[in-house]
Amino acid sequence: MYNIAMIGDRFSIGAFVALGVATFEANDRETAARVLADLVRSQKYAVVFVTEELLAALGDEITRYKDLPLPAITAIPGKNGATGYGMTALSRATERAVGTDILFKE
C-alpha cells in the first residue's frame, strides 16, 4: 500500500500529521532535494506534496522524476500562500499530456 508525503516548512506541514500524512521538514533547497530523493527511492509514496516555494527552488531537480510512474509530485501553497507556481506547473503538465492547454485557455 502506498502512502502520502509532504515536504515543507514546519508551519505548512504541521496540520497534515493529524491526517496521517508523512511529513518531512525542509526549509531550503538542499534539504528538500535530499528528502525528495529519499522518498522516491523508497517507493512507498504515491503522492508527494511539496510547498510551492520549495518546488520552485528545486527547478531542474524535479525533471528527473517527471517521467516516473510514482510518486506524483504536486505543489501546494505554503505558509505565505499561493505563488502561482502550482497552477503554472499544472497547466504545463496538462499541455504536455494532451498537446494543448485545456484547463486555462481563454
Stockholm file with secondary structure:
# STOCKHOLM 1.0

chainA/1-106         MYNIAMIGDRFSIGAFVALGVATFEANDRETAARVLADLVRSQKYAVVFVTEELLAALGDEITRYKDLPLPAITAIPGKNGATGYGMTALSRATERAVGTDILFKE
#=GR chainA/1-106 SS CCEEEEEECHHHHGGGGGGTCEEEECCSHHHHHHHHHHHHHHTCEEEEEEEHHHHHHHTHHHHTTTTSSSCEEEEECBTTBCCSHHHHHHHHHHHHHHSSCCSSCC
#=GC SS_cons         CCEEEEEECHHHHGGGGGGTCEEEECCSHHHHHHHHHHHHHHTCEEEEEEEHHHHHHHTHHHHTTTTSSSCEEEEECBTTBCCSHHHHHHHHHHHHHHSSCCSSCC
//
